[in-house]
Amino acid sequence: MNILTLILSGLLLVPPMSAQAEIVPPDELIKSTVHEVLEIINKDKRANEVGQKKLLAFIDAEVLPHFNFEHMTKLAVGRSWRLATAEQKTALIAEFRTLLVRTYTKAFTAYQNVSVDTRAVTVSDADTEVTVKTVIHRPGAPDIPVNYEMEKTDFGWKAFDVVVEGVSLVATHRGSFAEKVQQAGIDGLIKSLVELNSGAGNNSVRKAESK
């Protein structure tokens, strides 16, 4: 699933938009920002600690503000979300965010020399959610279809799910989250995410959750 997180992170590499700014169409947003992230990857192929830290800082500053992490976490937790307290919801969002940061940082240095085709989407003023379809081309490997589930907000289009070869990022976590909640409750799920994130051994990753 690393290719999923690679392209997902490339989706949102534009500065935050104000509520008054013109909203960039979702397909144009994906096309331009995926192109930018691929350029970054191909220019800097370092996989050392310095390269990882730079990528982490870049993701933290430029990518994360464009995810609707609350919506993503709510979908991933599923029915149990309504049973969580406000404090538990805050903790779940923070830990899920950190989990994705870890994955993005690894994914950025895992792939080079890929290209992406984005299909145009007709969006009306009344549309609040759209699916943007792309295809990832890899040298010597099968193409990968990637669908972005996007929602329109006052601050531009944001991603709340990505589907790669029919597999949803949100749904992938939903199954394991539900199992953990059934076994140990909401606090048990939070604890498992904390332990998983702490296992990365990277304090600079952990700082992303506190923002």
C-alpha positions in Angstrom: 0.0 0.0 0.0 3.0 2.4 0.0 2.2 3.5 -3.5 -1.2 4.6 -2.2 0.2 6.8 0.5 2.8 8.2 -1.9 0.2 9.5 -4.3 -2.2 10.5 -1.5 0.5 12.7 -0.1 1.2 14.2 -3.5 -2.4 15.1 -3.8 -2.3 17.9 -1.3 1.0 19.8 -1.8 -0.4 23.3 -2.2 -0.5 26.1 0.4 -3.8 26.4 2.4 -6.5 28.5 0.7 -8.4 31.2 2.4 -12.2 31.0 2.4 -12.3 33.9 0.0 -9.8 32.5 -2.5 -10.8 30.9 -5.8 -11.2 27.2 -5.3 -9.0 25.1 -7.6 -11.0 22.3 -9.4 -10.3 18.9 -7.8 -8.9 17.3 -10.9 -6.6 20.3 -11.6 -5.4 20.2 -8.0 -4.5 16.5 -8.2 -2.8 16.9 -11.6 -0.6 19.8 -10.6 0.3 18.6 -7.1 1.0 15.0 -8.1 3.4 16.3 -10.7 5.1 18.5 -8.1 5.6 15.6 -5.7 7.0 13.3 -8.4 9.5 16.1 -9.3 10.6 16.3 -5.7 11.0 12.5 -5.4 13.0 12.3 -8.6 15.3 15.2 -7.7 16.1 13.9 -4.2 16.5 10.2 -4.1 18.3 10.2 -0.8 17.0 7.6 1.7 19.2 8.6 4.5 18.2 10.2 7.8 18.7 13.8 6.6 16.5 13.2 3.6 13.8 11.5 5.7 13.8 14.5 8.1 13.5 17.0 5.3 10.6 15.0 3.8 8.9 14.8 7.2 9.2 18.6 7.7 7.8 19.1 4.2 4.8 16.8 4.8 4.1 18.3 8.1 4.1 21.9 6.8 2.6 21.5 3.3 0.6 18.3 3.1 -1.1 17.7 6.4 -3.2 20.9 6.5 -5.1 19.7 3.4 -6.5 16.5 4.9 -9.8 16.4 6.6 -8.4 14.2 9.4 -11.5 14.4 11.5 -13.6 13.1 8.7 -11.1 10.4 7.8 -10.8 9.2 11.4 -14.5 9.2 11.9 -15.0 7.0 8.8 -12.1 4.7 9.8 -13.4 4.2 13.4 -17.0 3.7 12.1 -19.9 3.2 14.4 -17.8 3.4 17.5 -17.0 7.1 16.8 -20.4 8.1 18.3 -19.5 6.3 21.5 -16.2 8.2 22.0 -15.9 11.2 24.2 -14.6 14.5 22.9 -11.2 13.8 24.5 -11.1 10.3 22.9 -12.0 11.7 19.5 -9.1 14.2 19.8 -6.7 11.5 20.7 -7.9 9.2 17.9 -7.5 12.0 15.3 -4.0 12.8 16.6 -2.8 9.2 16.5 -4.3 8.5 13.1 -2.6 11.6 11.8 0.7 10.5 13.2 0.3 7.0 11.7 -0.2 8.4 8.3 2.8 10.8 8.6 5.0 7.8 9.3 3.7 6.0 6.2 4.1 9.1 4.0 7.7 9.6 5.0 8.6 6.1 4.1 6.6 6.2 0.9 8.3 9.3 -0.4 11.7 7.6 -0.8 10.3 4.3 -2.1 9.4 5.2 -5.6 10.9 7.0 -8.5 10.3 7.3 -12.3 6.5 6.9 -12.1 4.0 9.0 -14.0 0.3 9.8 -13.3 -2.6 10.4 -15.7 -5.5 12.3 -14.3 -9.0 12.1 -15.8 -10.9 15.4 -16.2 -14.0 15.8 -14.0 -17.0 18.0 -14.6 -17.8 19.8 -11.3 -20.9 22.0 -10.9 -21.3 24.7 -8.3 -23.7 22.5 -6.4 -21.3 19.5 -6.1 -19.8 19.0 -2.6 -18.2 15.6 -3.2 -16.5 14.2 -6.3 -14.4 11.2 -7.3 -11.3 12.0 -9.2 -9.8 9.1 -11.1 -6.1 8.7 -11.9 -3.8 6.0 -13.2 -0.2 5.5 -12.0 2.3 4.2 -14.6 5.3 2.3 -13.3 8.2 1.2 -15.4 8.1 -2.6 -15.9 5.0 -3.0 -13.6 1.3 -3.0 -14.1 -0.6 0.3 -14.0 -2.4 1.2 -10.8 -5.9 2.9 -10.8 -6.3 5.4 -8.0 -9.6 7.2 -7.1 -9.6 10.2 -4.8 -12.7 10.9 -2.8 -12.8 14.7 -2.4 -15.0 17.1 -0.5 -15.5 20.8 -1.0 -14.9 23.0 2.0 -14.6 26.7 2.6 -10.9 26.2 2.3 -10.8 24.3 -0.9 -11.1 20.6 -1.9 -9.8 18.1 0.7 -9.3 14.4 0.6 -11.2 12.1 2.9 -10.4 8.8 1.3 -8.3 7.2 -1.5 -9.2 4.0 -3.3 -6.3 2.0 -4.9 -7.2 -0.9 -7.1 -10.6 -1.0 -5.4 -9.1 -0.9 -1.8 -10.1 2.0 0.4 -7.6 3.6 2.7 -10.4 4.3 5.2 -11.9 0.8 4.9 -8.5 -0.8 5.3 -8.2 0.7 8.8 -11.8 0.3 9.7 -11.6 -3.5 10.0 -8.7 -3.5 12.4 -10.0 -0.5 14.4 -13.4 -2.2 14.9 -11.7 -5.4 16.1 -9.5 -3.5 18.6 -12.6 -1.6 19.9 -14.5 -4.8 20.3 -11.5 -6.3 22.3 -10.5 -3.3 24.4 -12.8 -0.4 23.8 -12.0 3.1 22.5 -9.2 3.5 25.0 -7.7 0.2 23.8 -7.7 1.4 20.2 -6.0 4.7 21.2 -3.4 2.7 23.2 -2.7 0.4 20.3 -2.2 3.4 18.0 0.1 5.2 20.5 2.2 2.0 20.8 2.3 1.6 17.1 3.4 5.2 16.5 5.9 5.1 19.3 7.5 2.1 17.7 8.7 4.3 14.9 11.4 5.6 17.2 11.2 9.0 15.6 10.3 11.8 17.9 10.1 14.3 15.0 7.2 12.2 13.6 5.4 12.4 17.0 5.4 16.2 16.9 2.9 16.2 14.0 0.2 14.9 16.2 0.3 17.9 18.6 -0.5 20.4 15.9 
